[in-house]
Structures are given as structure tokens and as C-alpha cells.
Amino acid sequence: MPGALARGDCLTVLFCPPEITFETVDVIHRGWVDAVDIDTVDASGVTQIDTAGLQLLLALLLSLHRAGRPWSWVGVSDAVRQTAQRLGLSDMLLIPVPSKGAA
């Protein structure tokens, strides 16, 4: 449930779980607490996210920033994008603007 880390030759990718909500953030947080070597975040598989879930993502990304770790999104689901936009957190989360023609 906490998501999975995949280490390649150059990148460590955090794959977010499908549901990041009030009911799941405690378990997810425990899985992410030591995830300071992340280079890439893949939230393309997230189907449900709420305010608590976005706060958890933001805390993780701020932690990486404070540690001087550059990171990037490799995928952002519509659920993450829409919830962040609705809550005014898109800029703070550095969510990329979808390219033309993308849903």
C-alpha cells in the first residue's frame, strides 16, 4: 500500500499507490518516511486523492527540497491534477501543465 520504490542505474522512482486519502496516509507515510533518495515521483496510477493525500505528497517533496535532492514528476494522474488544482496546490506541488492534446 505505501507505494513502491524502484532503483535503476540513475534514478530512484517512487510509485504512488492508487489511493492516497485520509484513511491511508498513515500507512503510506510510514513507508515513505525514509525515502530521501527519490529522484522521480510517479503518481500516474493514483485514482483517489484528497487533501490529506496532497499534504503528504507536499511534505515528501518539501523534505526532498530541504535535503537538496532534485526530483521530477514522471507521471501525474488526472485525480492528482484535478484535486491539486481545486485546492490551489498545483504550483506548490510543481505539477506540470499537460501538453496540448493530453487529457
Residue, then its C-alpha position, 0 to 999 in steps of 0.5 A: m500500500p505505501g507505494a513502491l520504490a524502484r532503483g535503476d542505474c540513475l534514478t530512484v522512482l517512487f510509485c504512488p499507490p492508487e489511493i492516497t486519502f485520509e484513511t491511508v496516509d498513515v500507512i503510506h507515510r510510514g513507508w515513505v518516511d525514509a525515502v530521501d533518495i527519490d529522484t522521480v515521483d510517479a503518481s500516474g496510477v493514483t485514482q483517489i486523492d484528497t487533501a490529506g493525500l496532497q499534504l503528504l505528497l507536499a511534505l515528501l517533496l518539501s523534505l526532498h527540497r530541504a535535503g537538496r535532492p532534485w526530483s521530477w514528476v514522471g507521471v501525474s494522474d488526472a485525480v492528482r491534477q484535478t484535486a491539486q488544482r481545486l485546492g490551489l496546490s498545483d504550483m506548490l506541488l510543481i505539477p506540470v501543465p499537460s501538453k496540448g492534446a493530453a487529457 
